[in-house]
Amino acid sequence: MPKNSKGREIAEIIPEKCIGCQLCVGECPVGAIVMEDGVAKIDPEACIGCGRCFDVCPADAIIFEKPRKKRMTGVGQAPVPVDEYKGVAVFIEIREGKGAEVSWELVGKARELAGKLNTQVLGFILGTDIKPVGEEAIAYGCDVVYMIDAPLLKAYLPKVYGNALVHLLEQVKPEILLLGATPLGRDLASVSATRCETGLTADCTGLDIDLQGRLLLMTRPTFGGNIMATILCRNHRPQMSTVRPRVMKLPEKDGSRRGEIHTLDFAAPEDNLPRIIDFIATPVEADAEDITSAPVLVVVGKGACDTRHLPMFRELADLMGGAVACSRPVVQAGLLPYERQVGQTGKTVAPKIYIGIAVSGAVQHLVGMQSSDKIIAINTDRNAPLVRIADYALIGDYTEMVPRLIKGIEARIQSFEGKASKR
Ligand SMILES: Cc1cc2nc3c(=O)[nH]c(=O)nc-3n(C[C@H](O)[C@H](O)[C@H](O)COP(=O)(O)OP(=O)(O)OC[C@H]3O[C@@H](n4cnc5c(N)ncnc54)[C@H](O)[C@@H]3O)c2cc1C
């Protein structure tokens, strides 16, 4: 097994066997695999030796032998004493200071499930100044609301939200957790299910209870919708499911309902903090631009994920009357908030001009931006998928290319203004 400079055993690609399917690229949690000349290539320094690429490779083109380390979190370790877990919990997503409608739809469903299990409906809320949402949750049907109210939770950051939700799960131990299948809900569900080592059934269209085993029956279409599969999570807790908006019925709101609200303490792990400070200090996050309506998007990729250069990206966006967006690794690194993520688990955008700065163009990113009118790629790798689909490509280091682009645009604006003033 090869090792990187940190002495970490890493995966190795056999180029002759690689079929260029990019499954490993999408699976790598740290973005350590890129495509070069149609062949996957691992950055040894970025590889964390998790072996996920090895698991998904359909062509046996990856060598990986290291025995897996078991991840331990406290919740969901197999086998769990399932009897200790009680209650049907709903993660209440907050949008513009209010509970999202899908969350109330799930509270309605949770009431039905909790009735069958003879247990309580629990609301889990994360954010800042969220007491009114807690009261609304009770009005919609929660018996007990657990919330973490902290400035760190003002905007969605996967790592911080994941840590906070797992903290609630460890403290409260619900037997079921339902989340809306929204971009945020899907992301948070996968982060927390992985941390809890429990099962997650996405996009359920039906939820019911097997009373004998006290199990959640999670039904969803499969094989292209040709059959309905009912999935069980027998040995792990919580049993987790996401449901799309408007699949479940919105319950009546009853302001006279009474319930309990508990606020729990939460301290973000130390390694979250410097990034959050960057995030709060960076002027780009201060505004509330909607990347889906911006005519120009300057999209920051992992190769340009550097706080020092954010003002430069902002300058380019301002010059063109646009907004700054990003790929998923940039959100995961805490550099930009989730609202700015483009792609499968982020937002779908179709600006007049999309400028991808050090974005490789993984399939999960492309699905969120491929309808853009004009695509400009800035990349050191001329074979990056985004470069291949771009209308214009600037091949080179972004630290040289972006200032040149800014100067060029400024010069054009000045000459345009000069001509206009002579008329
Ligand atoms: C279930 C799932 C959902 C996902 N959802 C999303 C999603 O919604 N959105 C999303 O974006 N991703 C998503 N991903 C992740 C996706 O697979 C890729 O890992 C991610 O898009 C890669 O981001 P990137 O292009 O910024 O980074 P990389 O793929 O690492 O690319 C970095 C690029 O920067 C270039 N570069 C490096 N240094 C420089 C430099 N100095 N100058 C110029 N260029 C440079 C490199 O050549 C490379 O092309 C998802 C993955 C999974 C498994």
The ligand as a Tripos MOL2 file, in Angstrom:
@<TRIPOS>MOLECULE
LIG
   53    58     1     0     0
SMALL
NO_CHARGES

@<TRIPOS>ATOM
      1 C1        -24.2940   12.5290   -3.0040 C.3       1 LIG1
      2 C2        -23.3690   13.6420   -3.4450 C.ar      1 LIG1
      3 C3        -23.9040   14.8910   -3.6370 C.ar      1 LIG1
      4 C4        -23.0710   15.9320   -4.0570 C.ar      1 LIG1
      5 N1        -23.6040   17.1490   -4.2660 N.ar      1 LIG1
      6 C5        -22.8180   18.1580   -4.7270 C.ar      1 LIG1
      7 C6        -23.3510   19.4470   -5.0290 C.ar      1 LIG1
      8 O1        -24.5400   19.7300   -4.8250 O.2       1 LIG1
      9 N2        -22.5200   20.3840   -5.5060 N.ar      1 LIG1
     10 C7        -21.1790   20.1580   -5.7310 C.ar      1 LIG1
     11 O2        -20.4720   21.0760   -6.1790 O.2       1 LIG1
     12 N3        -20.6550   18.9420   -5.4420 N.ar      1 LIG1
     13 C8        -21.4290   17.9500   -4.9420 C.ar      1 LIG1
     14 N4        -20.8640   16.7590   -4.6350 N.ar      1 LIG1
     15 C9        -19.4050   16.6240   -4.6640 C.3       1 LIG1
     16 C10       -18.8740   16.3650   -6.0720 C.3       1 LIG1
     17 O3        -18.8400   14.9850   -6.3230 O.3       1 LIG1
     18 C11       -17.4380   16.8920   -6.2070 C.3       1 LIG1
     19 O4        -16.6370   16.3120   -5.2060 O.3       1 LIG1
     20 C12       -17.3570   18.4120   -6.1100 C.3       1 LIG1
     21 O5        -18.2700   19.0310   -6.9740 O.3       1 LIG1
     22 C13       -15.9510   18.8490   -6.5030 C.3       1 LIG1
     23 O6        -15.8470   20.2120   -6.2370 O.3       1 LIG1
     24 P1        -14.7300   21.0670   -6.9350 P.3       1 LIG1
     25 O7        -14.9010   21.0110   -8.4100 O.co2     1 LIG1
     26 O8        -14.7720   22.4040   -6.2930 O.co2     1 LIG1
     27 O9        -13.3890   20.3620   -6.4440 O.3       1 LIG1
     28 P2        -12.3940   19.3960   -7.2290 P.3       1 LIG1
     29 O10       -13.1010   18.3170   -7.9350 O.co2     1 LIG1
     30 O11       -11.3410   19.0080   -6.2660 O.co2     1 LIG1
     31 O12       -11.7570   20.3300   -8.3520 O.3       1 LIG1
     32 C14       -10.8600   21.3300   -8.0630 C.3       1 LIG1
     33 C15       -10.4030   21.8800   -9.4150 C.3       1 LIG1
     34 O13        -9.5740   22.9880   -9.1830 O.3       1 LIG1
     35 C16        -8.5440   22.9690  -10.1300 C.3       1 LIG1
     36 N5         -7.4670   23.7690   -9.5530 N.ar      1 LIG1
     37 C17        -6.7210   23.4790   -8.4650 C.ar      1 LIG1
     38 N6         -5.8830   24.4870   -8.2010 N.ar      1 LIG1
     39 C18        -6.1170   25.4460   -9.1400 C.ar      1 LIG1
     40 C19        -5.5850   26.7340   -9.3730 C.ar      1 LIG1
     41 N7         -4.6200   27.2640   -8.5800 N.pl3     1 LIG1
     42 N8         -6.0480   27.4580  -10.4040 N.ar      1 LIG1
     43 C20        -7.0130   26.9690  -11.2190 C.ar      1 LIG1
     44 N9         -7.5460   25.7360  -11.0490 N.ar      1 LIG1
     45 C21        -7.1130   24.9890  -10.0140 C.ar      1 LIG1
     46 C22        -8.2250   21.5100  -10.3200 C.3       1 LIG1
     47 O14        -7.6060   21.2800  -11.5790 O.3       1 LIG1
     48 C23        -9.6220   20.8890  -10.2470 C.3       1 LIG1
     49 O15       -10.2010   20.7710  -11.5380 O.3       1 LIG1
     50 C24       -21.6840   15.7080   -4.2340 C.ar      1 LIG1
     51 C25       -21.1610   14.4270   -4.0250 C.ar      1 LIG1
     52 C26       -21.9920   13.4210   -3.6320 C.ar      1 LIG1
     53 C27       -21.3960   12.0410   -3.4210 C.3       1 LIG1
@<TRIPOS>BOND
     1     1     2 1
     2     2     3 ar
     3     2    52 ar
     4     3     4 ar
     5     4     5 ar
     6     4    50 ar
     7     5     6 ar
     8     6     7 ar
     9     6    13 1
    10     7     8 2
    11     7     9 ar
    12     9    10 ar
    13    10    11 2
    14    10    12 ar
    15    12    13 ar
    16    13    14 ar
    17    14    15 1
    18    14    50 ar
    19    15    16 1
    20    16    17 1
    21    16    18 1
    22    18    19 1
    23    18    20 1
    24    20    21 1
    25    20    22 1
    26    22    23 1
    27    23    24 1
    28    24    25 2
    29    24    26 1
    30    24    27 1
    31    27    28 1
    32    28    29 2
    33    28    30 1
    34    28    31 1
    35    31    32 1
    36    32    33 1
    37    33    34 1
    38    33    48 1
    39    34    35 1
    40    35    36 1
    41    35    46 1
    42    36    37 ar
    43    36    45 ar
    44    37    38 ar
    45    38    39 ar
    46    39    40 ar
    47    39    45 ar
    48    40    41 1
    49    40    42 ar
    50    42    43 ar
    51    43    44 ar
    52    44    45 ar
    53    46    47 1
    54    46    48 1
    55    48    49 1
    56    50    51 ar
    57    51    52 ar
    58    52    53 1
@<TRIPOS>SUBSTRUCTURE
     1 LIG1         1 GROUP 0 **** ****
